[in-house]
Amino acid sequence: MARRKKIYEGKAKILYEGPEPGTIVQYFKDDATAFNAEKKAVIEGKGVLNNRLSEFFMTGLAQIGVPNHFIKRLNMREQLVRSAEIVPLEIIVRNYAAGTMSKRLGLEEGTQLPRPIVEYCYKDDSLGDPLVTEEHIAAFGWASQQDMDDILSLALRVNDFLSGVMMAVGIRLVDFKIEVGRVYDGDFQRLIVADEISPDSCRLWDIETGQKLDKDVFRRDLGSLTDAYTEVAQRLGVMPRKATPVSKPTLIN
Ligand code: 5GP
């Protein structure tokens, strides 16, 4: 098989040149990192789960008209995506206080916010992805005012969709991060959701028990990350549950 050209290797994914111009193959690694890569591990199966989960979320978003980069899944660890110029921002939407917001504002984790709050971080690992305001974004030209309007609208639509999908399977969407990219259709430029949507970039808590089903399991040493992600995938019907042997018909009251 011909060697593919590697375009970029990040902490959790590798990007290869795709088969057609304007396409990219996104490979999901098993590597997990936290605290700006100070904590690292290889978690067997994480890449496979995130490939499937990101496919599930991106496909659902496309079905409700939220444009995104996903084209098709190629195999267990790879998906074909549309190439996009990534806007150098991490867009975070929060429904409940947790993580850095709790620390910054002294809010107890799990406090419901009065409405979804959107934050922007400048994507730069060497600076630890600092929180920035729209003033910084405009002044440094990272995105135009029109882009910011589109980004806000995309972020809130993703939030509504993901919150609903998760709620239906007994999971609270506490917060999440997305990235967006610019694509060109002829003379027109538009923004689409890019990167990935997976438990690596969301906080997901079981509604009944509060159990964490996201990357905080790794960040805070709370157990098996693969078990947590598998639970999310199984509840969403993305991965089959192991069949329970049934020896006789069961009466349902
Ligand atoms: P926090 O700012 O509380 O650390 O993170 C808020 C949300 O954004 C969490 O769901 C977290 O997983 C996600 N997030 C923030 N920064 C990153 C990042 O650099 N990579 C990933 N995968 N997710 C992030």
Boltz pocket constraint, residues with backbone or C-beta under 6 A from the ligand:
constraints:
  - pocket:
      binder: B
      contacts: [[A, 90], [A, 92], [A, 93], [A, 98], [A, 99], [A, 100], [A, 101], [A, 129], [A, 175], [A, 176], [A, 177], [A, 199], [A, 200], [A, 201], [A, 202], [A, 203], [A, 215]]
      max_distance: 6.0
